[in-house]
Amino acid sequence: IGKAVSHFARNLKYIDVTLSARGGDTGTHGKKEQKVEVTIHTLHNGIVRIEDTEDSLYAAIDLVCDKAERKLVRCKEKMIAKGRWHSHGGAHIEEDEAKAYMDELRYETKQVDKEEALAAQFAELNAQYPATVRRTKVVELDLMTVDEAIDAMEAVGHDFFVYRDAEADAVQVLYRRGAGGVGILKPVNRA
C-alpha cells in the first residue's frame, strides 16, 4: 500500500488497513476468502475507501493497491481541475523524502477473523439495542458544499453521504437516486 500511495504522500493523514479471513481452514463456514479493506484519510479531500475479496491474500492486496492508486489519481485530477490541489500540480517528490514521510505515516494494520469479530459485535449490540439495529457508527461531520459532498460520496463508494452543509450549517444527507443523479434530504423538526 505504501508504494501505491507514495506519489500522494504529502496529501495523506494516515491509512487504515484491515486484513480478514473467513471460511476454509479458519474454522468458519463457507468458501475460503481473504479480504483487504483500506481507508485512506487525506488532508484536503476527505476519505477514500477501497476493499477487495479474493482467494489469496496477496491477490487481494495487489488488487487493492491498484484500485487505491487509480482512486487517488482520479481524486487528484478532480482537485487540479477545481484548482484545489495543494501540491504544486502534483510534482513528484524524491524517493528518500517519500520514504521518510511514509515512515512517519501512521499505518494501522489489523488481522481479524471476520466471523468471530462480527459475532462478538452483534452479540454486544443485540444486548444493548433492539434486534433491528445491527451496527452503530459515530461520524465526524465536515462543513462542505454539495459538490464537495458528491466528491466525498464517490470517494467513499457509498450510495449516501451525511455532511454539514456550508451554507445552511445544517446536517444533510446526500443519496444516489435509483432513477439516476443524486438527491438531498434536509431534516427539519416537526411543528
Salt bridges, closest charged atoms under 4 A:
ASP16 OD2 - HIS41 NE2 3.32
ASP25 OD1 - LYS32 NZ 3.75
GLU37 OE1 - ARG49 NH2 3.14
GLU51 OE2 - LYS35 NZ 3.48
GLU51 OE1 - ARG49 NH2 3.23
ASP52 OD1 - LYS67 NZ 2.88
ASP55 OD1 - LYS31 NZ 3.62
GLU97 OE2 - ARG10 NH2 2.22
ASP103 OD2 - LYS99 NZ 3.43
GLU108 OE2 - ARG106 NH1 2.35
GLU115 OE2 - ARG22 NH2 3.27
GLU148 OE2 - ARG84 NH1 2.56
ASP151 OD1 - LYS78 NZ 3.81
ASP151 OD2 - LYS82 NZ 2.25
GLU154 OE1 - LYS78 NZ 2.48
ASP159 OD1 - ARG176 NE 3.81
ASP169 OD1 - ARG164 NE 2.88
